[in-house]
Amino acid sequence: MYVLILYVLLAVCAVQMILSEENRRAEWIIYGIIAMIFLLRFSIGQDTEGYYWMFGMLDGPTGISGSHMMRNFGYTFLNYLVKVLTGQFRWLVLLSNLIILGLCTYTVYRHSKSPLFSLLLFVGSGMLEVYYGSGIKQGIAMAIYFFAFYEFLPKKKYLWYEICILLAAGFQEVSLILVPVPLLYKLVNHFKKHPYRMTIIISAIAWILAWGVNQYASLFEYMITMHTGYAPTWTHLLAYLHRRSFSYAGVAMELVFLIGVMLLYHFAEKKDWDDFRYLEILTFNASCVIYYLFAGYSIMSRTSDFIQIIMLVLIPNLVCALPDREKQLLAFGAVFAVNFVLLYTDLSVKCRQVSANQNVEMTMEKYPYISVFNRQTIEDIYAHTFDEDDGTEP
């Protein structure tokens, strides 16, 4: 429940700052207090037990022999470093928190016109509970991409951007889908002339291609793995093509996102925009296209989440670019409502999953705050993780 309370308090403070456009120092003090709460949090998520197991079973700098779970060399190295220095998983969580929040905060500080609005989106959009609070590897990779996107692409420093993407791939290989993002600059002039027509045409093409993906992706996966098996770590992602699951709610939500961003774009004052501002819109639209392509495979469709972390800066800046206060407040209210629903849904799902699979009872009303300093509580929760007889993976 404390997360929902913080979310509402953030909204109240963010509205006040948007209306006043003053006291930037106070805004950052509030930001710092709330960020510190999440920095010191030991998050309990669906994937946390798996990460705990990986840390405990680590048998060297290359990871766990024969386990695909340690296939990402960046995260493996981070595990090894923390295990050698401290031997405790909770400090790995703290370091991961610091990397994700640090990179996101730096980027927000440099590029967002409303830091509290950006933090509100971090809490409500799924970044906090789904990735920062559970899918740690992807959370770190997303933070690296977020930093690289805003730090290097406005200056067209493509080499540094690509280096960062390769670094992100060391934590989550899906990062490689972001390598061609700079090529979207070539579409900027076309988008300026025909933004809506271009968005509709590209989305329609995506749906046509999605039919092909739905028909032939599983066949492709079978053709590859029948020759290689599942032993090579690079075949790990292909296993996701087994899990066909179409989400009507997910498709509807992406459509809401796409329409919402295009409406904000339509009403925003664009007289001072450079090419990068249009690149932001194109990149976000591309994330929706990717979702449509893999709409039949719910896990693969999460690649769109990866790209949509740019919403932490894009949405606040678009809202602040609206020409009058009434439109800004209306847009903020819509964003707040949509993300409140997303946050409530994420928390509800997490409570059910954690209560069913881990040694802790979790409900929305009793959603616990556990600090990284609560060593005994953490050890009690994951005391069942290792089977002392055979040491097998849970």
N, C-alpha and C positions, 0 to 999 in steps of 0.2 A: 504493500500500500504506500510505503514511503516514496517509491518512484513516481507514482501518480501524483502525490502531493507536491513533490519537487517540480514535476512537469507543469502543474497548474501555477505554482509560484513563479516559475520561470516565465510563463506566459504573461502574468500580471506585470512583472518587472520589464519584460521585453516591450509590451505595449506602452508602458510609461516612458521608456527610452525612445521609442519611435515617435511618440507625441512631442517629447521635449527637445530631442536632438541635442541634449546638453549632458554634462556630467559624465563624460566618457570614463573618467576615473572610477566613479561609483559603479558603472556598468561592469568594469573589469574586476572590481572587488567582489561583486556578486558572482560573476563568472568563476573567479578563483575559488571561492568558498564551495560552490557546488561541484566544480571540477575536482577539488581535493577530496570530497566525499566519495566520488567514484574512483579516484586514483587509489585510495586506500582500501577499496572494497575487494574482497575475495568473492568473485562471482561464481554462483553455482548454476551451471547450465547443463543442457542435455549432453554436450560433448566434454564437459570438464573431467568426468571420471576417466575417459579415454586419454586425455592429456596427462592426468595424474598417473595412470598406468604406464604411459610412455616414459615419463620422467623416472619412475621407479625401476623400469626394466632396461633403461639405457645402459649399454655395455661398452661404450666407447664413443669417440668423436664421430663415427659414421652411423651411429644409431643402434637399432636393435636388429640383430641378424635375421634376415628373411622377412622383416615386417614392412609392409607398404606404409604403415602409419608414420614412419620416420623417413619418408622418401624426400622430404623438402630440406635441403642441406642447410638453409639459413636457420630454420627453426631447430633443426637437430643441433647445430652449433650453439644456439642460444641455450638449449637444454643442457648440453654438455658443460658449457661455461658455468652456468648457475649451479649445476650439480657438483662440479669440482670445487667451486668456491664456497657453497653454503650447504649443499646436500638436502635442501628443503624446497618443495614445490611451491610453497606460498611466495617465496622470493622470485620465482620465475613469473608468477602471476603479477607481482608488483612491477617487475621489469617490463612485462608485456603491456600492462596498463600505462606505464610511463612512456613507452614508445608510441602507442596509439594516441593517447591524449596529448602527448607532447607535440607530435607532428600535426595533429588536427588543430590544436590551439595555436601553434605558430602560423599555420596557414590561414586560420580565421583572423588572427591578429593582423596579418598582412593584407588580407583581401576582402574580408566581410565588412559591410557597412552596418551590420547589426550583430555584434558578437553573441548577445543573449538569445537572439532569434536562431543563430547558428547552433548554439548549445541546445536549445529547445528541439531542433531537428535531430541532433545527435541522440538525444534521449528518446524521442518519439518515433523516429523513422525506422527503427529496427537495428540501427548501428549499435546501440547500447546493449540491448538484451540478446540479440541474435549473434553478433560477431564479437564485440568487445566482451560480452558476458558469457560467451559459449564457444563460438568458432574462432578461437584466438589466432590461428594461422592466417585465416582470411582477413581477420580484423587488422593485423599488422600489415599485410600486403595492401589492403585498401588504403590504410593511412599513408603508406609510402607513395602509392599512386596519387592520392589526393594532394600530397605535398608537391610531387613532381609536376602534376598537371598545372597547378597555379604558380609554381616557382619558375618553371622553365618554358612552358609553351607560350605565355604572353611575349616572351623575349625571343621566341623561336630558337631556343637552345635545344635542338632536337637530340643531339648526342647525349647530353646530360639527362634528358627525359628518358631515353632508351636505356641508359645505364641504370636508372632508378627502377625501370620496369623489370629489368633482368634481376635486380636485387629483390624486388617484390616476388618474382617467380621462385626465388629461393624459399619463400614461405608458402606460396600457393601458386601452382603452375598455371592456373586459369588466368593469371596476370598477363600471360603472353598474348591474350586476345586484345590487349591494350596497345600492343606495338604499333599498329597502323593508325592510331588516333590522329597523329599529326597530318595524315593525308586528307583529313576532313577540311583542312584549310583550303583545299582546291575546290571545295563546294561552296565556300562562303559567298562568293559573288553571285552564284546562282540562287542561293538561299535568300540573299538580300532582295533580289528581284521578284521571286515567286515563293515565299516561305510556306504558305499554306498548301499550294499545289504540290510543292516538292515533298512536304510532310505526308500528304495523302498518298502520293504515288509510291513513295518508299515504303510506307506502311502496307500498302496493298501488295507490293512485291514480296514483302516479308511474309505475309499470310500465305501467298502462293508457294513460296519456298518452304514454309512450315509444313505444308502438306507432304512435300517430298521428304523432309526430315522425318516426319511421323511414319511414312511408309517404308523408308529404307535405312534408317539409322541402326535399328536392331540387326538387320541383315549385314550391314557393314561391320558392326561389332563382332558378329559371329564369324565372318570371313577372316578377320584379323586374329581373333583369339584361338580359332581352331588350329592355327599354325604356330602361334607363339605361346598359347596358354596364358595364365594369369600371373606367371612368375615375374616377368619384367615389371618394374615399377611404373613404366610409362603406360602400361595398359590399365592402370588404376581407374582413370577417368572413364574408360570405355565401359566399365561395370555399371556406371550410372545409366547407360542406355538400356539396361534391363528393366529399370524402374519407370515404367510409363504411367504417368498420373497427370491428367489434365485438370487444371484448376480454373473454373469459371470465375471464381472470386479474384484470383490473381490477374487474369486477363482484364477483368473489369477495372481493377485497381490501376493497372498500367495505363489503361485508356483514360482514366481520371487524371493520372499524372501528366500524360501527354497533352490532353486538352487543357489542363490547368496551366502548364508551362506555356503553351501557345497563347492562352488568353493573357497571361501576364506579359508575355512578349508583345502582344498586340497593343496593349494599353501603355506600356512603358515608354518613357522618354528616351529616345535613342540618338539624339543629336550628337552626343559626345562619345558614342560607342566606337571602339576600334574593332579590327577583325577578330580579335580573341573573344569578344563578347558574343559574336555570332557563332564562333567555334564552340562555346559553352552550350548554346542551344542545340547545335547539331550533334554534339557528343551526347547530350541527354536524349535526344530523339533516337540516336543510334542504340542507346541502352534499351529503349522500348522495342525497337526492331529485333534486338537479340532475344528479348523475352518472348516475342511472338514466334521466333524461329524455333525455340525450344519449349514452347508452351505445353507440349505433350510430355515433357520430362521435367518434373518439378525441381529436381536438384540441379540439373543443367541450367534451368532458367534463372537460377540464382546469380549467374554471371552478370545479369543486368544490375543486380544490387551493387556489384563491384564498381560499376561505372557510375551509378547514381549517388555515390558518396559526394560527388560534386554539388549535390543539392544543398549541402551545408553552407555553401557560399552563394550558389546560383540563385536559390529561392529568396533569401533575404535581400540580395542586391536587386533582384527583379521587383520585389515588393517596394523597396525604398525608391525605385525608379518610377513608380506610379506618380502621376502628376498632382494628386491631392490627397489629403488625409482620409477622406471617406473611403476612397478606393483602397488605400493602404490598410485601413482597419478591416474592411470587408475581406480583402485577400488574406490578411493575417488570421482572421477568424476561421476562414475556410481551411487554411493550412493546419491551424490548431485542431480543428474538429477531426480532420482526416487522420492526423497523426495520433490523436488521442485514441481513436478506434484501433489503429495499428498497435499502439503500445499496450492497450488493454488486452488485445488479442494475443500478442506475443507473451505477455505475462501469464495469461490464462493457460496457454499451451505449455509454457515452461513449468508452471506449477504442477500440472497433470503429469508431465513427463518425468520430472525430477522425483515427485512423490512415488511414482510407479517403479522407478529404476534405481534410485539411490537411497542411502540410509538417512533420509530426512523427510519429514512431513511438511509440505509447503502448500499454503493456500494464499489467495489474493490478499486476505485480511492480515495474514501472519507472514507475509513475504519477508524473510529475514535479511537484516543487514549484518554481514559478517566481515570483519576487518581482517586484513592479512596478518595482523598481530594476534588474532585469536587462534593460536596454534592448536590447542587442545580440541576446540570445536571442529576445526578442519580435519584433524586426524580421526576424530570420532565418526565424522560423516563418511570418510573413505576407508575406514578400517576394514571393510569387507572386500576391497578392491583386489587384493592379491590372495590367491589360494595358496596357503603355505605348503600344501602337499605337492603340487605340480607347477605352481607359478604360471599358470596359463592365463592368457588374456581374457578379461571378462566379456 
